[in-house]
Amino acid sequence: MSEQQSEVTILPRDQHQISRKQIDEDTLKVLYRLHRNGQLAYLVGGSVRDLLLGRQPKDFDVGTDATPAKVRRLFRNCFLVGRRFRLAHIRFGKNKLIEVATFRRHPSEDELPDDPDEHFHFVQNVFGTPRDDAFRRDFTINALFYNIADFSIIDHVGGLKDLADKVIRVIGDPLVRFEEDPVRMLRALEFAARLDFSLDPEILSGIEAKKELIATAAPARIREEIMELYRHGVAGPVLRQCRELGMLPHLLAGYPGTDESIALIAKIDQRTKDGGKIEESFAIAALYLRLFMDSCPLTRETHITEALHKANEIIIPHCRYFSIAQGIRHSARELLVGCFRLARGRGFKGERRFLQHPLTPQSLELFRLWAEVHTELAPQVEQWQQAIKAPAAPPAGKKRRPRRRRPRKPQQSQSRGQQPH
């Protein structure tokens, strides 16, 4: 849908269910101060979508016609961020930030600077109207506005209809929008999985035509999007669909994504939805556990040093590409090697030290989920759970020496220098 074809739809307060009671108190303060100072002040993006769907938003973002400099003048607790894309962050307390973005638009060709290297910075900072801003966004359901002036919902792109129809639709031509930002392909799959929506057929054909472009996206952005899949408990279905669409090898540098790997990740999704915390080292280990187990035969001849080398060979390319810190990489490797020890069984050298290792409980948790995929491993899980719960016994052949008590000194009742009677 083009900007010329679309008509604006405005839902007054009595035609939608969003209440100010559902909006974060500090976000309301920001909206009201902007409004009182003569600025447009809208709740924007995913928070409006979630409120209309009856979900509690994780974040509340604000859109305004005030420039970042004007926002900073209005709020003493404000600071500006972003060298290329200027945003205002308003701080409340120690750890809370409200993001305020100025409405932007696409510049015309004759406005672009002569130097191509300056295009991106210029394009990101051309201010515009709310309607301009709506058409710059990715999907119709993410381009809805809540106007604090009259509590209405404003829809420039047909997002309300797509919410009702439960469909993910790109604003504009998917082929063009995916070329502009290939990460939009992954985000389309994520939203469909998170919201249980269907994908517009044009999105699917656009991914088929442009899937290779995902490999050109900034690794830092892909890394964050992958973790978002895990945090929302949709990594399994999204990676499965990436594989079906032929995008997975371009997304994760040749990663095959076997049925067993994706089944394991789906188990982790359920664990996350049940309240389990997901760490990046755990996510990496889950991605590569199938490949690692295939490379390390569960025999007495496979030395633990060989397992360590295999784990490094498998995860180091991933960690280098995504610039993952050594501490996270080390933890992921230890989780893989821990699963090798658990799968091999008890009675091997180093078992006592392994039982006391701080990462062993996480290794057992990953192995437990793996055993739900490979049910023949279930007895191993039970044996190791009992071993970890049991108190550690001292090594055989070593007895603890009794502690020798020092003789107590006689109490001296006389003061120094005083002679006894």
ROVEXTOR-198569 format. One record per residue (C-alpha): residue in three letters; x, y, z. Coordinates in steps of 0.25 Angstrom, whole numbers, plus 5000, padded with zeros to 4 digits. Example, Ala and Ser with C-alpha at 12.3 -4.5 7.8 and 13.67 -1.06 7.14 Angstrom:
BEGIN
ALA504949825031
SER505549965029
This chain:
BEGIN
MET500050005000
SER500650144996
GLU500450275003
GLN499550324992
GLN498650204993
SER498450205008
GLU497450285016
VAL497650325030
THR496650255040
ILE496450315054
LEU495750235065
PRO495250325076
ARG495350285091
ASP494050215091
GLN494350115080
HIS495650055085
GLN496049985099
ILE497350055102
SER497250125115
ARG498350215121
LYS498350125133
GLN499050025124
ILE500150125120
ASP501450135129
GLU501350255138
ASP502650315134
THR502250305119
LEU501050385122
LYS501850495129
VAL502650505116
LEU501450505107
TYR500750615115
ARG501950705116
LEU502150705101
HIS500650725099
ARG500550845109
ASN501750905102
GLY501050905089
GLN501650785083
LEU501050665076
ALA501150545086
TYR500850405082
LEU501050265088
VAL501650195076
GLY502050055071
GLY501949925077
SER501349975090
VAL500050025083
ARG499949885076
ASP500149805088
LEU499049895096
LEU498049875085
LEU498349725085
GLY498149725100
ARG499649695103
GLN500449775113
PRO501549845106
LYS503049825110
ASP503449965106
PHE502650095103
ASP503250185092
VAL502850325089
GLY502850405076
THR502750555075
ASP502950665065
ALA503950735075
THR505350725070
PRO506350645079
ALA506950785083
LYS505550835087
VAL505250705095
ARG506550725103
ARG506150865106
LEU504850815112
PHE505350705121
ARG506550735130
ASN506650575131
CYS506850565116
PHE508150525108
LEU508250505093
VAL508850375088
GLY509250325074
ARG510250395065
ARG509450355052
PHE508050345057
ARG507850445068
LEU506850405079
ALA506550465092
HIS506550375105
ILE505850425117
ARG506350365130
PHE505450325142
GLY506150265154
LYS507450185152
ASN507150085141
LYS505850135134
LEU505950205120
ILE504750265112
GLU505150275097
VAL504650395090
ALA504850395074
THR504550515065
PHE503650485054
ARG504450465041
ARG504250455026
HIS504850395014
PRO505650515007
SER505450534992
GLU506550504982
ASP506950654980
GLU507150674995
LEU508150564997
PRO509650614999
ASP510650594988
ASP511550504996
PRO510950364996
ASP511650335009
GLU510750435016
HIS509450385010
PHE509050285022
HIS509350395032
PHE508450495025
VAL507350405022
GLN507150365036
ASN507050505041
VAL506050575032
PHE504950615041
GLY503450605036
THR502050585039
PRO501350465047
ARG500850415034
ASP502250425028
ASP502750345040
ALA501750245039
PHE502150205025
ARG503550195029
ARG503250075038
ASP503349935035
PHE502049865037
THR500649925037
ILE500349875051
ASN501549945057
ALA501150085051
LEU499950115059
PHE499950235068
TYR499250275081
ASN498950425082
ILE499050475097
ALA498350605093
ASP496950535091
PHE497250385094
SER497050345079
ILE497650235071
ILE498250285058
ASP498550185046
HIS499150235033
VAL499550095027
GLY498350005029
GLY498949945042
LEU497649935049
LYS497049845039
ASP498249755039
LEU498149745054
ALA496749695052
ASP497149605041
LYS498349555049
VAL499349575037
ILE500749625036
ARG500849725024
VAL502049805020
ILE501849955018
GLY502149975003
ASP502849874994
PRO503449765001
LEU504549744991
VAL504949894993
ARG504849895008
PHE505649765009
GLU506749825001
GLU506749945010
ASP506849865023
PRO506949705021
VAL506749685036
ARG505249715033
MET505149575027
LEU505549515041
ARG504649615048
ALA503449575040
LEU503549435043
GLU503749475058
PHE502549555059
ALA501749445052
ALA502149345062
ARG502049435074
LEU500649485071
ASP500149355064
PHE499849435051
SER499949395037
LEU500949455027
ASP500449535015
PRO500849445003
GLU501649564997
ILE502549555009
LEU502849405006
SER503149434992
GLY504049544996
ILE504849455005
GLU504949354994
ALA505549464985
LYS506449534995
LYS506849435006
GLU508249435002
LEU508349585007
ILE508149545021
ALA509649505021
THR509949655018
ALA509349705031
ALA510149755042
PRO510549635051
ALA510249715063
ARG508849735059
ILE508649585055
ARG509249545068
GLU508249625076
GLU507049585068
ILE507449435070
MET507449465085
GLU506049535084
LEU505549405078
TYR506049325090
ARG505549435100
HIS504149425094
GLY504149275093
VAL503949265078
ALA505349225073
GLY504949085070
PRO503849115060
VAL504549235054
LEU505849165051
ARG504949045046
GLN504349145036
CYS505649205032
ARG506149065028
GLU504849035020
LEU505049175013
GLY506549145010
MET506949265019
LEU507549195030
PRO508949165024
HIS509049315020
LEU508649355034
LEU509649265042
ALA510749245032
GLY510449105027
TYR509749055040
PRO508948935035
GLY507848935046
THR507548785047
ASP506148745052
GLU506748705065
SER507448835067
ILE506148915065
ALA505348815074
LEU506348845085
ILE506148995083
ALA504648975083
LYS504848915097
ILE505649035102
ASP504549125096
GLN503549055105
ARG504549065117
THR504649215115
LYS503149235114
ASP503049155127
GLY503949265134
GLY505349205131
LYS506449305129
ILE507149295115
GLU508649325115
GLU509449345102
SER510449235105
PHE509249135107
ALA508649185094
ILE509949165086
ALA510149025093
ALA508748985089
LEU508949025074
TYR510248945073
LEU509948825082
ARG509548725071
LEU510748755063
PHE511648745075
MET511048615079
ASP511248555065
SER512748595066
CYS513048525079
PRO512748375080
LEU512248335094
THR513348235096
ARG514448215107
GLU515448245096
THR514948385094
HIS515848475103
ILE515248595110
THR516348685103
GLU515848635090
ALA514448675094
LEU514948815098
HIS515648835084
LYS514348795076
ALA513548885084
ASN514449005081
GLU514548965066
ILE512948965065
ILE512649095073
ILE513849185071
PRO513449225056
HIS512049265061
CYS512649345073
ARG513749415065
TYR512649455054
PHE511749515064
SER512849575073
ILE512449495085
ALA513249515098
GLN514249405102
GLY513449385115
ILE512149345108
ARG512949265098
HIS513649195110
SER512349165116
ALA511649105104
ARG512849015102
GLU512748965116
LEU511248935114
LEU511548855102
VAL512648775109
GLY511748755121
CYS510748695112
PHE511748605106
ARG512148555120
LEU510648535124
ALA510348455112
ARG511548375113
GLY511148335127
ARG511748315141
GLY513048255146
PHE514048335138
LYS515248405143
GLY514948545148
GLU513548525152
ARG513648575166
ARG514248705160
PHE513148715149
LEU512048695160
GLN512548815167
HIS512748905155
PRO511849035155
LEU511349005141
THR510948865143
PRO509548895147
GLN509348975134
SER509948855126
LEU508948765133
GLU507848855129
LEU508248855115
PHE508448705115
ARG507048685121
LEU506448765110
TRP507348685100
ALA506848555106
GLU505348595104
VAL505748595089
HIS506648465091
THR505748385101
GLU506748275102
LEU507648375110
ALA506548395121
PRO507248285131
GLN508548365130
VAL507848495134
GLU507248425147
GLN508548365150
TRP509348495149
GLN508248575157
GLN508348475169
ALA509948495168
ILE509848645168
LYS508848645180
ALA509748545188
PRO510848615197
ALA512248605192
ALA513048495198
PRO514548515201
PRO515448445191
ALA515748295193
GLY516948265201
LYS517048395208
LYS516548415222
ARG516348555229
ARG517348575240
PRO516748615253
ARG516948755256
ARG517948785267
ARG517448875278
ARG518348975284
PRO518548975299
ARG517849095305
LYS518749205312
PRO518449215327
GLN517749345330
GLN518549445336
SER517849515347
GLN518949615352
SER519249735344
ARG520649755338
GLY521749785348
GLN520949745360
GLN521649635370
PRO520849525375
HIS520649515390
